[in-house]
């Protein structure tokens, strides 16, 4: 079961100052803001809609290790570790689940290629 998406209410008022302004409250923007704030920076996160509720709440993420170019594996593994450490550090259920991939095809050539 997915973690419920929590709506974050704000006044809409921008801060007087910030060390960094992150534009976009999707997965990349939120994590950039989170890690900058952990390093002691004053961060303003600006999003046109709802934080984490636009495309990032619907995409597949593709945090996978299967069928990746070998050069991408260190980055994919690090991404998976970040998800685990983020959930542990915040005590929040991010909704991220490691559940594998399923490829379907009725094309014999594709099936033969995947069998290798």
N, C-alpha and C positions, 0 to 999 in steps of 0.2 A: 504494500500500500504506500502511496506517495505521501510525503510530508505535506501538510497544508501550506499553501502559499500565504504568508502573512503580509497584509497590506501595511505599508509604513506611511503613517500620516505625518505631514510636516506643515509648517505655517506657510511655506512657499516663499518665505523671506530669506534673501541671500545674506550670508555673513558679510561683515564689513571688510574682512581680510581673510586670506588663506595663503598658505605656502604653495599649494597646488590645487587647481580646479580640474576635476575629472569630468569630462563630458560623456555621458552615456552610463546608465545604470544597469547595463546587462552584466553578464558573467565576467567579462574582461574588466569593465569599469569598476564594478564592485570589488573585485579582488585587488585591482590596482589601488583603489582607495583604502582598502583594509590593510594591505601591507605597508603602504606609505604612512598611515596613521600609527601602525605598530612601531614604526621607526621614529615616531615623535613629531611627525609633520601635521600641521593643521590642514585638513583636506575638506574641500567642498565638492560634493557629488551632485551633478546636475543631470536630470533625466526629464525628457519631454512627457513621458507617461508615468507608469508605475515602476518602481524599482524591482528588477528581476521578473517582471510580468510581461515583458514584450517578447521578442523572439527567443531570448535565452530560456524562457519558461516552456518553450515548445520544441526547441531543437533537440537533436539526439545527442549532442555533445561529442560524440565520437572519441571518447576517452577509451581507447581500445589498444590492445597489443597485438591481437590476431591480424594477420595479413597486412602488416605495415612494412614499409621499407625498413631494413635493419638500421638505417641511420636515424630513423624517427623513434626507435624504441627507448633510448634514454629519456627523451622528452615525454613520451607517453607514460613511462613508469614514474617519472617525477610528478606528472600531473595527477596520477592516481594517488601517490603519496600525499600530495597537497590536499586532495579532497578529504583523505582520512585525517590528516593533522588539523585541518580547518574545523571539521566536525568535533574533534576531541578538544580543541582549544576553546571553542565557543559553547560547547555543550548543546548545540542545536542540531536537529536532524535536517540535513540539507536536502534530503530526498534522493541523493545520489545512490544508486545501487549498481553493483557489479553483477551483470546478469548475462554476459556473453553476447554473441551475435548469431544470427540465423540467416543463411543465404539460401534462397530458393531459385530453382531454375528448371525448365523443361528442355533446355538446350544441351544436347549430349557433349558438345565441344566444351562448353563452360563447366559441366560436371567433371569432365576428364581433367581440365585444368585445375580445378579445386582439389581433385584427388591427389595431385602431386605433392 
